[in-house]
Amino acid sequence: MRVALHPCYILHNRAYRETSLLLDVFSRQHGRVGLIAKGGRTQKNHKRALLQPGRRVNISWTARRELGALISVEPCQTDAPPGGGRLLSVFYINELLVKLLHKHEAHPELFDVYDEAITGLSGGASEQVILRLFEKRLLEALGYGLALDSDVEGNPIKPNEDYNYRIEQGPVLYETPLENSVRVSGQTLLALSKENPGKDRVLNEAKQLMRMMIGHLLGGRPLVSRELYKYILSTHTEKAGRK
Amino acid sequence: MSESSRLSTLIQALCCLPGIGKKSAQRITYHLLQRDRAGAKYLSTALDEAMDNIGSCRRCRNFSEADLCDLCLSHKRDKSLLCIVESPADVYAMEEAGFNGRYFVLMGHLSPLDGIGPRELGLDKLEEYLADGDLSELILATNSTMEGEATAHFINDIVQKYQIRVTRIAHGVPLGGELEYIDSNTLSHALAGRREIIK
């Protein structure tokens, strides 16, 4: 199979042999594919700058077996890729895709969602909002979309009530803390449904909810990129403690 | 034609070298056996000695035989400058470039998908270093890749509490480079980092 210049993102690259690169690529029509870029690490190779995560590119490749071979890569005219502290978020969403998507499973709608998240991260929009919306749409694309408009009994969600969001079931009116569930307000569920989680309380509750859902999908596998946030947070609280 | 088992073990062992495949390993093996047995003996003892005695420096994590490496012990070096690099090969490159401070070697870069986090990079050691050193500047010389960049920002974030000046090496047009052939991203970095011509 030969694929001509096709919109892609590099999720991860790894040195392979002396001068080659192994790429984990997220393509629009072909899902996640593994490619080898021969000579991708040589000094003269200008492709190297393009084969970085977080940058939209067009890639041609051929694939006979599991691992394909990169033929060419060209830049895509978009904004500059995310930089600075926001690269941690790129690590995070890339790790989610690598751990949750099967190879060769096409998700064009998820590609557009990813594209939007990366574009958002390159701009000035709130990182928390971008990540929560990405997580919500990722769950939808994987077939685990959240029930946000009505509770398990089919009653519409009321903004002033609190709910227990139960894994694989949905929201039930809050009475006492339950196992495998997280307490969220109706306001948060509705804000997520409208994709407008702007308020601090909504964002915090949405984070807990997504953490539970994604943790469930990962089946106990840890997310190393989350450790990075934790590490930064711990050094900052240490600093605050010293003061 | 079957090769003796020692011969094939040696060929297989040589394959662990970077860039050496089966064919090259075979060529090297025959060369050593036919023409340079003394050289091969010398190589094997040197390898043995090196593997037994080279560890890493307690302070900068670079390869060292002693507890502290020569660069950390030297009085001639500027103690107020600390340069953070990804690998021992980068230390060599910085030395060639004439840097005269000290180093801290991460032995990699942040890469969650490979399971490499702050602990693997010895950032707790770096914090110890910063806590007891009298540094005036920390130079982040990680690679200009997405991971290198993320590592630099990460370190910048966690060392804020020490109130040290943190700088990142410049990136842009290479010497002898022609703008026409430089990718747009590099050029936009170069443009963002432009500065006045020194008179």
Chai-1 contact restraints between the chains, C-beta under 6 A:
chainA,res_idxA,chainB,res_idxB,connection_type,confidence,min_distance_angstrom,max_distance_angstrom,comment,restraint_id
A,H12,B,L113,contact,1.0,0.0,6.0,A-B,restraint_1
A,E18,B,P18,contact,1.0,0.0,6.0,A-B,restraint_2
A,E18,B,G19,contact,1.0,0.0,6.0,A-B,restraint_3
A,A49,B,D183,contact,1.0,0.0,6.0,A-B,restraint_4
A,A49,B,N185,contact,1.0,0.0,6.0,A-B,restraint_5
A,Q52,B,M146,contact,1.0,0.0,6.0,A-B,restraint_6
A,P53,B,M146,contact,1.0,0.0,6.0,A-B,restraint_7
A,G54,B,M146,contact,1.0,0.0,6.0,A-B,restraint_8
A,G84,B,H153,contact,1.0,0.0,6.0,A-B,restraint_9
A,G85,B,H153,contact,1.0,0.0,6.0,A-B,restraint_10
A,L87,B,A150,contact,1.0,0.0,6.0,A-B,restraint_11
A,F91,B,P112,contact,1.0,0.0,6.0,A-B,restraint_12
A,E95,B,P112,contact,1.0,0.0,6.0,A-B,restraint_13
A,E95,B,L113,contact,1.0,0.0,6.0,A-B,restraint_14
A,V98,B,L113,contact,1.0,0.0,6.0,A-B,restraint_15
A,V224,B,P112,contact,1.0,0.0,6.0,A-B,restraint_16
A,V224,B,G115,contact,1.0,0.0,6.0,A-B,restraint_17
A,V224,B,G117,contact,1.0,0.0,6.0,A-B,restraint_18
A,S225,B,P112,contact,1.0,0.0,6.0,A-B,restraint_19
A,E227,B,G117,contact,1.0,0.0,6.0,A-B,restraint_20
A,Y231,B,P118,contact,1.0,0.0,6.0,A-B,restraint_21
A,I232,B,D157,contact,1.0,0.0,6.0,A-B,restraint_22
A,T235,B,I158,contact,1.0,0.0,6.0,A-B,restraint_23
A,K239,B,K161,contact,1.0,0.0,6.0,A-B,restraint_24
